[in-house]
């Protein structure tokens, strides 16, 4: 017995400790860590793409809302109310399982390439969802443009369109930035919904691992660490961005002067 | 008023904790799933029905204890048992070596084989080669997830939280095939309108390592007295004809198995 103990390699020793004495079987996690990295790629892919699409959609929608454009204001309000007023999980289920119930949808040209595919269902729902939120806080930022800036733009003889493009939007983006960093982190957290429609995102891989080896928390703890690292990068990135864009709002650094 | 009630509840809770081990008069908390017809499903009014539920009720009656059914999502079933959310699992859980590392089982109460299901005449075989590159659905944390990964390594495995979701996606054409219990597949899908045009693909799979030796009730490892009592009740139910009555209410064949 003592001999056998000595002949054990360091790796076998680690496996033994991990399986028998560690509260968390870290060697099992290490064995499947590549799957978690692929899961992280999928999480980031969907989160980033939907933020891009939703963000691009939100700009014209927010302008139409802020200026109470006739015909558009009402429907856009309805759109944002629906997507902000219902849980993302329910919206995703509705698109993924709900639409599939209708023969019309299953026989349409959209079914094969897009709606039969969980990835596309998620991208569509997530994009619309984040577009709803972004529209509303961007609208708020546009409405809060200081009067002086608008009067200055008018005094310079700018047309309405030019004023929006050159003065109102850049200034609204700056003011919306802190709220947007929250939206990005919320989107990352909401992306766990992916695992409920068969996609292997970070949580999906965690649940796969738990399911495969009948574990309680190894998969969840690993997924948590992955999300925490991602949020760390996102919030650091936004802090640097805010420093650049909102530099004029900070008190002057007296040590430099 | 409410505060008083809460205090009373809190005291009762503490007393229950202090007394520790459950005695014969305490209710038996049974973990069930509720999304696996005809073994367990949920009626529109929220009540639970099915073979597993009937079995649980019969067991409680014979133990002379009240039954408290605790609904639990499948992939959290074993962790919830270990966390003492309930005392036993009666939810068609197969007795396998992998699970026995964590929990203990009674003797089996039924045993039915697992089979693949696909469109009738799908144009591929139910083999490792045939399923290569095909989308194969299974419910997460089941014996079928284990078998699917082992027997069809080339298939694209698609994981679901419940078996009902697997059927939905097989019917809508998102899956090429799925692997599950053959009896549940027949009663819960193939015999229904939704399952028209679908059929079993190949024979029962042969994989005792993943599939185990039938379904049993699960208990925590230290609860061997409860385990033995439950095993004895299964034998009694089988012997005195109660089993046949419960079986025949749902199935045309005897599901006890060999």
Interface residues (C-beta under 8 A of the other chain):
Chain A: X97 X100 X101 X106 X116 X118 X196 X198 X200 X204 X207 X208 X210 X211 X212 X213 X214 X215 X216 X217
Chain B: X75 X78 X79 X82 X83 X98 X99 X101 X102 X137 X140 X141 X142 X145 X146 X149 X158 X159 X160 X161 X165 X168 X169 X172 X173 X174
